[in-house]
Amino acid sequence: MPLGRSKNIYTVSVNAKTLVLGATENQITLLREFSEEEIAQYTKDLCDEEYDDE
C-alpha cells in the first residue's frame, strides 16, 4: 500500500508468520508480526462480522 512518495507498507509471509513492514527509500522497519494463529483468528472474526450484518 503506497503512503506517499517512496513510502509503502508491505505484508510478507515467512514460514508461519506474517510481517507488516514499513519501507522508505532508505530503510525497512518491522511494524508488526502476526503468528499463524493470530491471522486465523482475525480472519474468523471478519467472517463472523459479515454474517452478523446480514
Backbone as a ProteinNet text record, in pm:
[ID]
protein_1_A
[PRIMARY]
MPLGRSKNIYTVSVNAKTLVLGATENQITLLREFSEEEIAQYTKDLCDEEYDDE
[TERTIARY]
85	0	90.5	81.9	161.4	105.3	195.5	155.9	199.9	279.1	332.9	455.6	524.8	643.7	747.1	777.2	877.4	847.1	719.8	678.9	569.3	592.2	498.2	485.4	375.4	357.5	338.8	409.1	402.5	365.6	295.8	278.4	357	431.8	517.8	494.1	469.4	454.1	586.4	632	756.7	729.4	748.1	716.9	573.7	551.5	415.8	382.9	455.4	433.2	402.1	328.3	303.4	363.9	449.6	516.8	456.5	437.8	395	517.8	560.3	682.9	652.9	717.7	713.6	843.6	834.9	955.2	961.3	1081.2	1110.6	1229.2	1276.9	1394.1	1515.5	1525.1	1646.7	1639.6	1520.4	1513.5	1384.4	1388.6	1271.8	1256.9	1134.5	1109.3	998.9	1021.4	917.6	816.1	691.3	586.1	508.5	488	410	437.3	433	448.6	326.5	264	146.9	180	135.6	151.6	41.3	57.3	-44.7	-178.8	-174.1	-296.6	-366.2	-289.5	-348.3	-417.4	-355.5	-416.2	-544	-543.1	-662.3	-775.8	-744.5	-847.9	-902.3	-814.6	-856.6	-949.4	-912.9	-994.8	-1130.6	-1132	-1258.3	-1345.9	-1285.7	-1361.2	-1422.4	-1347.7	-1400.8	-1519.8	-1509.2	-1619.7	-1741.2	-1719.3	-1830.3	-1901.2	-1826.2	-1885.3	-1970.7	-1925	-2001.7	-2134.8	-2137.4	-2262.8	-2353.5	-2297.1	-2377.3	-2450.7	-2393.1	-2453	-2572.2	-2588.8	-2695.9	-2829.4
-116.4	0	124	205	327.9	431.1	500.7	603.3	742.4	748	874.8	846.9	950.5	936.3	848.2	734.2	639.3	589.3	580.9	527.6	424	301.9	193.4	105.8	30.9	-73.5	-203.9	-308	-439.3	-543.5	-648.4	-767.1	-877.7	-951.3	-1056.7	-1181.1	-1294.3	-1420.1	-1494.5	-1530.9	-1605	-1718.9	-1841.7	-1960.1	-1947.4	-1950.1	-1944.3	-1805.6	-1703.6	-1567.5	-1472.3	-1367.2	-1259.2	-1133.4	-1068.5	-946.9	-827	-718.1	-591.9	-501	-457.1	-379.3	-240.6	-141.1	-6.3	16.2	70.3	88.5	229	286	413.3	390.6	494.5	482.7	432.2	467.1	439.7	325.3	279.7	174.6	95.1	-22	-107.7	-130.6	-111.8	-123.2	-224.6	-316.2	-410.5	-335	-330.7	-260.3	-354.3	-478.4	-575.2	-714.6	-811.5	-951.5	-1027.2	-1104.8	-1183.8	-1331.7	-1410.6	-1555.4	-1610.3	-1735.3	-1800.5	-1803.9	-1826.6	-1831.8	-1695.7	-1587.4	-1452.8	-1420.9	-1459	-1435.5	-1515.5	-1642.2	-1726.7	-1667.4	-1619.4	-1560.8	-1431.5	-1348.1	-1222.6	-1251.3	-1348.9	-1386.2	-1438.5	-1522	-1574.4	-1460.5	-1367.6	-1253.8	-1170.2	-1148.7	-1072.8	-1143.8	-1273.6	-1351.1	-1346.9	-1359.2	-1353.3	-1219	-1109.2	-975.8	-962.9	-1020	-1012	-1081.5	-1197.5	-1270	-1201.1	-1133	-1058.8	-941.3	-884.6	-769.5	-806.7	-934.2	-974.7	-983
0	0	0	-101.9	-104.7	-7.1	61	157.2	114.4	13.8	-32.2	-116	-148.8	-230.9	-160.6	-218.3	-166.6	-25.8	10.8	140.9	117.6	167.1	143.8	267.5	272.7	372.4	297	344.4	281.8	385.8	342.5	425.3	357.9	438.7	388.1	472.8	408.3	480.2	479.4	598.9	614.9	711.7	663.7	744.6	795.7	924.7	979.3	1032.9	988.5	1037.9	923.5	955.2	861.1	920.1	844.2	888.3	817.9	890.7	833	835.6	717.5	704.3	649.8	705.5	652	575.8	455.1	373.9	317	323	258.6	166	104.3	17.2	93.2	221.7	297.7	396.6	433.2	534.4	527.2	589.9	606.7	757.1	809.2	952.4	976.8	1070.5	1111.1	1196.5	1149.2	1222.1	1314	1266.5	1345.6	1292.9	1382.4	1346.3	1395.9	1307.4	1342.3	1329.6	1426.2	1415.8	1325.8	1286	1203.5	1278.2	1408.9	1489.4	1494.3	1506	1508.6	1376	1265.8	1133.7	1120	1163.7	1155.8	1238.5	1359.8	1445.7	1385.7	1331.1	1268.3	1150.3	1067.9	952.2	997.4	1101.4	1154.5	1205.9	1279.9	1332.7	1220.9	1112.4	998.3	935.9	920.1	862.1	953	1083.5	1178.4	1171	1157.4	1147.4	1021.9	910.3	785.2	800.4	866.9	885	985.5	1083.1	1180.9	1117	1009.9	943.4	854.7	824.7	732.2	800.9
[MASK]
++++++++++++++++++++++++++++++++++++++++++++++++++++++

